[in-house]
Amino acid sequence: MIYELRIYRCLPGRLPALIKRFEDATLRIWDRHGIEQAGFWTTVVGDSNNDLTYMIRWASMADREARWGAFVTDPEWIAARDASETDGPILANVSSQFLKPTAFSRPL
């Protein structure tokens, strides 16, 4: 099992649009592709309150490549992404890290 930690830094004022996109479309499309989220967080205190941080649970890197590749090319996802940006771009930056739990880690 590996976890992907993703941090989306939104352009000022655009975090609500990103959250709405996840709530209205992204999570449903993920379900169809078997993508399993481990949690979502917004920043209360830290570098930026324009961040959405989340983790995805993957069986392996090969599993990630197959499922994520199918998701990003899904026509419904592309349409939802484009529709959410009719008022302008949402994201300023995206960072991603892949994490392997230690032997003493409690599962999320």
KADAJO-V363929 format. One record per backbone hydrogen bond with DSSP energy under -1.0 kcal/mol. CO is the residue of the C=O (numbers start at 1). NH is the residue of the N-H. If there is no record, write none. Layout:
co=CO nh=NH
co=CO nh=NH
//
This chain:
co=2 nh=58
co=3 nh=99
co=4 nh=56
co=5 nh=97
co=6 nh=54
co=7 nh=95
co=8 nh=52
co=9 nh=92
co=9 nh=93
co=11 nh=14
co=14 nh=18
co=15 nh=19
co=16 nh=20
co=17 nh=21
co=18 nh=22
co=19 nh=23
co=20 nh=24
co=21 nh=25
co=21 nh=26
co=22 nh=27
co=25 nh=29
co=26 nh=30
co=27 nh=31
co=28 nh=32
co=29 nh=33
co=30 nh=35
co=31 nh=34
co=36 nh=57
co=39 nh=55
co=41 nh=53
co=50 nh=10
co=52 nh=8
co=53 nh=41
co=54 nh=6
co=55 nh=38
co=56 nh=4
co=58 nh=2
co=60 nh=64
co=61 nh=65
co=62 nh=66
co=63 nh=67
co=64 nh=68
co=65 nh=69
co=66 nh=70
co=67 nh=71
co=68 nh=72
co=71 nh=74
co=74 nh=78
co=75 nh=79
co=76 nh=80
co=77 nh=81
co=78 nh=82
co=79 nh=83
co=80 nh=84
co=83 nh=86
co=85 nh=88
co=90 nh=11
co=93 nh=9
co=95 nh=7
co=97 nh=5
co=99 nh=3
co=102 nh=105
//
